[in-house]
Amino acid sequence: MSSSNYYDVTAWPIGNPAQDVGEVINSIIADVKERQTATDVDHGGKPGAVIYLPPGDYRLRTQVVIDVSFLKIQGSGHGFTSSSIRFNVPEDEWPDLHELWPGGSRILVDLVSGDKAGDAAGAAFLIKRDGSPRISSVEFSNFCIDGLHFVQDGSGLHPENTYVNGKTGIYVATANDSFRINGMGFVYLENALTIHNADALSIHDNFIAECGSCIELRGWGQASKITDNLVGAGFKGYSIYAENHGGLFVTANNVFPRGASSVHLRAVTRSSVSNNRLHSFYPGMVVLAEGSSENLVATNHFLRDHEPWTPFLGIGNGLDDLHGLLSVSGNNNSIIGNHFSEVIDSQAIRPEGATPVIIRLVEGSANFVSNNHVVALDVNATSSDSCFEAQVDALLATDAADGLAVTAVQVDAGSTRNTILDSGTEAQVAADRAANAVRATPSVGVRAVTGPAGQ
């Protein structure tokens, strides 16, 4: 039985989806609104619709504006492939490549870019509706949004390496409930996802990489989750960012370099960052800022090493090695059972001669830091013109000439009444013992004192 609420963009009579799928989708949404006008017909009346994108390339020259609930836009393949690798291969080698562009059900964002990064005007999909109730249950599933090219930004970098083009994949401007973004591919967008005022949002099982910023939850929100994604932002932006959220669940994500941070939370409370694999070329990997409190950061794997790919050598995020891989400004956070691998060349430490910091408690009180393991190795950094080979070689290398001296936990004067247990040796924990409770990890060859007489 066919449904009048199922639309195939290639079968819709208005517009040409290959030339401007935005015009087609907007026409379909107008049809849904025209047909579904009654709010209460036999306990229903507005079921929404599914819009299907078969595998193929669809240019988007008109922004899609969504102001109806219960709309699902779906394709048949996220289609991600690395545009960054291709653009850094000499063009005379392109004819020998098996593919040049992303595939699957692919939208090519061909809009005039917005005036600034994150501007709604540069978004392929703009979701916006005022009034009551909030717009609900809009879903994006299993297709690719491709920003095509980056542009010159005055930095002197190759234009395709700037992460700048003013384009956004999905921009949600108003309060929303129960949105789903699943199985999508995002590539070469300055901002992949910018979502304001989210409630019960699910961002799950997406491939979001080679974008200036990947996931940004703005405004405020609650009870949302970012799970099982493959994510990697550019050096200017965020891989995962949230502000003023409560009950946020960030877990099982594989976060690639080279974002300015892996997870950045600002004024986020009672949330969890757990079981993620986090890889960065810079300090400042996970940031709990501006009073982020009562959060759990647990059982994550942190790897900080050096950029091995020639086109991006010498680029940083502006932070030095005293900043910490994990920094905390807030109260009553629990930092438990994380693994940190700091695998860097001691000659590249900044400031020169400094001792790198792993966990830094900057401000706040009553944070609990327990059973974190730090591996710090001094390696000779190498580079390669091959992105894939350089990164795999760096990941698999575990031998090193020497260990690297680090401060496993540093507690600044502005952070007090913290408890630090088994997260660094006595020499590796820099904290005022009069203002904080410290139990150091036993050092090899040093006998632990177990009783009044050492018995």
Number of C-alpha atoms within 10 A of each C-alpha: 3 5 8 10 16 15 19 17 21 18 10 14 10 14 17 17 23 17 16 20 26 26 18 24 27 18 17 23 21 15 12 21 15 9 13 15 11 10 11 9 9 6 7 9 13 18 13 18 22 19 19 21 25 18 17 18 19 24 19 24 17 20 23 21 18 19 17 21 22 16 22 20 18 23 24 19 21 25 24 23 19 14 19 19 14 17 16 16 14 8 10 7 9 13 9 9 9 7 11 15 14 23 20 20 24 28 28 21 30 21 20 15 20 16 13 14 19 23 16 24 20 28 31 28 23 22 22 17 19 12 8 7 11 17 22 20 19 22 18 20 22 22 30 31 29 29 25 18 22 22 15 15 14 9 8 9 13 16 17 19 23 22 26 25 28 25 34 35 29 24 25 23 19 18 23 26 21 18 24 18 21 22 23 26 29 31 30 32 32 32 33 31 26 23 22 20 20 24 23 19 24 20 22 21 21 25 24 29 30 30 36 34 33 29 25 22 22 19 16 18 25 21 16 23 19 21 21 21 22 19 28 32 32 26 27 21 24 25 31 25 21 23 22 19 25 23 18 23 19 22 22 20 23 19 26 22 27 28 31 28 31 31 23 22 23 20 18 27 25 17 24 21 22 22 20 24 19 24 23 25 24 28 28 28 26 25 22 25 19 17 18 26 26 20 23 19 24 22 19 22 18 24 23 22 22 24 25 23 17 15 17 15 12 8 13 17 17 11 14 18 20 21 19 26 27 24 25 26 23 26 23 20 26 19 25 20 20 21 18 22 18 23 25 21 17 21 12 13 15 14 12 11 10 15 18 25 25 28 27 24 26 21 20 23 21 19 26 19 24 22 19 23 18 20 15 22 22 18 21 14 16 14 19 16 14 15 18 12 14 17 17 11 14 17 13 8 10 10 9 15 9 11 13 18 17 22 22 27 26 22 22 15 13 11 24 23 18 24 19 24 19 18 26 25 18 16 14 19 25 18 21 17 14 9 15 17 17 22 16 18 21 14 12 8 6 7 9 12 9 8 7 6 6 8 7
